[in-house]
Amino acid sequence: MHDDLDDPRPLYVRVADSLRAAIDRGEFPVGAKLPSYSEIGSQFQVSHMTVKQAIATLKNEGTVVARQGMGVYVRSTTTAEGHAPDLAGINSRLDQLEARIHAIENRVDLLGDR
């Protein structure tokens, strides 16, 4: 990040913009892990709190997702059709599939008992 003293935006916004631009350029493709907060802080010469705010901005807009104890990863925000995925619908379908698999496993177990 260039140290532009004329840029009135808060540092965390500038860091978030730089990270978003790197993601858009493909430096961090979907599924890629971002550098640690310490590494980002060193790269941009900002505090841990500034990095935390920048990452929170990216999380709130859906650009990245944090996995507890694992890091921050770039996430896909659109499907192949260019629409945000319907997570409730996906979870519902997964629940249905799980129930069907469970029913099949029960039938296989019953057949094995004969």
N, C-alpha and C positions, 0 to 999 in steps of 0.2 A: 504494500500500500504506500502510495506516495504521501509524504507529509505535506499536505496542502493546507497551509495556514488560512487560506481564504475560504476553505470549505466549511460552511456553518453547521453541517450535520454532525450529530454526536458521533463519537468514535465507534460505538458499537454498531451504528447503522452503516458506517463506512466499511467496517470489518465484515458485516453480514453481506453487504453488496459485493465485496471482493470475493468472498467465499461462493456466493451465488454465481458470480461471473465465471469462476473457476469450474463450478459444476456445469454451467451452461456450455463452456468450452470443451467439456469432456475430460477435464483433468481428474475429476472424481465422478466416474460413471455410476449409474444406478446400482446400489448394493455396496458401493465402495465405502470403506471406513474413513472418516475424516481424521486428520492428525489430532493428537491429544490437545486439551486446552492449553497445556504448557507450551507445546510446539507452536500452536497458533499464536499464543501471546508473544512468544519470542520472534516469530516471523513478522508480526505486525507491530511489535514493540508496544504492547498494551497490557493492561492488568488482567488478572484472572477474571475479575468481575466484568470487565468489558467483553471478554470472550464469552462468558456465560450469557450475557445479554444478547450478543450477536447470535449465538446458537439458539437461544430461546426465540428470537425473531424468526430464524429459519424453521424451527420446529412449529411455531404457530402458523406459518404459511404453508406447512406441509412439505417443505423441501427436504427436510431430514427427519430422522426418527432416532431417539436415544434408546439404547438397550442397556438396562441397568447392569453395571459392572462390565460391560463389553465395549461401549463406545457410542459414537454418533455415526449414523450411516445415511447415505443418500437414498431417498426413497422415490419410487415412481408415483407421480401424482395423477397420471392419466392412464387410461387403458388404450388399446390399439385404436379404438374409435375416437380417442381424444376426450373422453368423458371421465370425470372422477369416478372411481369404482364405488359401487354400492356395498359398503362393508357389511351392513346389516343383512343384505340379501345373500352375500357370500357366506356369512356365518350361519345363516339359516340353512343354506344348501349343505354346508359341511355337517351341521347337526343331523340333517336328513340322511346324508350318506353314512354317517356314523351309526345311526339307528339301523339302517339297512344291513350294514356289515355285521353288526351285533346279532341281528335276527338270523342272518346266514350262518354265522358261527354257531349259534344255538342249534340250528337245524343239523349242521354237520356233526355236532356233539351228540345229538339224539340218534342220528344214523349210526354213529360209531358204537353206541351202546347196545345195538341189536345183536 
